[in-house]
């Protein structure tokens, strides 16, 4: 299977997940909104409710703390070091029950969730910092699928 076929299949699979969950993609929603007349738009805006915030917070948890999220997939997280060198790494996108979006570029989370389907419910427990040989530290988590 070539890359174009693979991308097409991924889009088809995402469409099935979206349809099964009763969700609408952003592009489908925007197309639907573009078809509305001015009167329709005024009525629609009056009836719209606040949705999911698009500004993500950085995931921070206390040792032993447990939180439940909907796993939304990955995005790129950019950081700049003291020498102004920009690096990118995958970051986990999570949505909590209050419709707050969170991001975490933590390697343990990213590696643990890499094969988990988007829109899966997960529980994340922050175990704490682990010191590696050589003195470096990393944040360790216990991640469980919920069903």
C-alpha positions in Angstrom: 0.0 0.0 0.0 1.5 3.4 -1.0 1.4 6.5 1.1 -1.6 8.0 -0.7 -3.6 4.8 -0.2 -2.6 4.6 3.4 -3.6 8.3 4.0 -7.0 7.6 2.3 -7.5 4.5 4.5 -6.7 6.5 7.6 -9.2 9.2 6.6 -11.8 6.5 6.0 -11.1 4.9 9.4 -11.3 8.3 11.1 -14.6 8.9 9.3 -16.0 5.6 10.6 -14.9 6.5 14.2 -16.4 10.0 13.9 -19.7 8.5 12.5 -19.8 5.8 15.3 -19.2 8.4 18.0 -21.8 10.8 16.6 -19.2 13.5 16.1 -18.8 15.9 13.2 -15.4 16.8 11.8 -14.4 20.5 11.9 -14.3 20.6 8.1 -17.8 19.1 7.8 -19.1 21.6 10.4 -17.6 24.5 8.6 -19.1 23.3 5.2 -22.5 23.1 6.9 -22.1 26.6 8.4 -21.1 28.0 5.0 -24.5 26.8 3.5 -26.5 28.9 6.0 -28.2 32.2 5.2 -27.7 35.3 7.4 -31.0 34.6 9.1 -30.0 31.0 9.7 -26.7 32.2 11.1 -28.3 34.6 13.6 -30.6 31.8 14.8 -27.7 29.4 15.0 -25.5 31.8 17.0 -28.3 32.4 19.5 -28.7 28.7 20.1 -25.0 27.8 20.2 -23.4 26.6 23.4 -19.8 26.9 24.5 -17.9 23.9 23.2 -14.4 22.5 23.7 -11.8 25.2 24.4 -9.1 25.2 21.7 -6.4 26.6 24.0 -4.6 23.7 25.6 -3.1 23.7 29.0 0.2 21.9 29.8 -0.6 18.7 31.7 0.7 18.9 35.3 -0.1 16.3 38.0 0.9 15.8 41.6 2.6 12.6 42.6 0.0 9.8 43.0 -2.7 11.9 41.3 -5.1 10.2 38.9 -7.0 11.8 36.1 -9.3 10.5 33.4 -9.2 11.8 29.8 -10.3 11.1 26.3 -7.2 10.6 24.2 -7.4 12.8 21.1 -4.2 11.8 19.3 -0.9 13.7 18.9 0.4 17.0 17.8 3.9 18.6 17.7 5.2 20.3 20.7 7.9 23.0 20.1 10.4 24.0 22.8 13.4 26.4 22.8 16.5 25.7 24.8 18.8 28.3 26.4 20.7 28.5 23.1 17.5 29.4 21.2 17.5 26.0 19.4 14.0 24.9 18.6 13.1 21.2 18.9 9.9 19.4 18.1 8.6 16.3 19.7 5.2 14.5 19.7 2.8 15.6 22.3 -0.2 13.8 23.6 -3.6 15.6 23.2 -6.0 14.9 26.1 -9.5 16.1 26.9 -10.9 16.0 30.4 -14.5 15.7 31.5 -14.7 19.5 31.8 -13.9 19.8 28.1 -10.5 21.2 28.9 -7.8 20.3 26.4 -4.4 19.3 27.7 -1.0 18.7 26.0 2.0 16.7 27.2 5.2 16.1 25.4 6.2 13.4 28.0 7.9 10.5 26.3 6.4 7.9 28.7 2.9 9.1 27.8 3.6 9.4 24.0 5.2 5.9 23.9 2.4 4.3 25.9 -0.4 5.9 23.8 1.1 5.5 20.4 -1.0 2.4 19.5 -4.2 3.5 21.3 -7.0 4.6 19.0 -8.1 8.2 19.1 -11.2 9.0 21.2 -10.3 6.2 23.7 -10.9 6.8 27.4 -7.7 6.6 29.5 -6.8 7.0 33.1 -3.4 8.5 33.8 -1.7 8.2 37.2 1.4 10.2 37.9 3.9 7.9 39.7 6.6 10.6 40.2 10.1 11.4 39.0 12.5 8.6 38.4 16.2 9.2 38.5 18.1 7.4 35.8 21.8 6.2 35.9 23.8 9.4 35.1 21.5 11.6 37.2 18.9 12.6 34.6 15.3 12.4 35.7 12.0 11.7 33.9 8.3 11.8 34.9 6.8 8.4 35.1 3.1 7.6 34.6 0.8 4.5 34.8 -1.7 4.6 31.9 -4.8 2.5 31.7 -7.5 2.1 29.0 -11.0 2.6 30.4 -14.0 0.6 29.0 
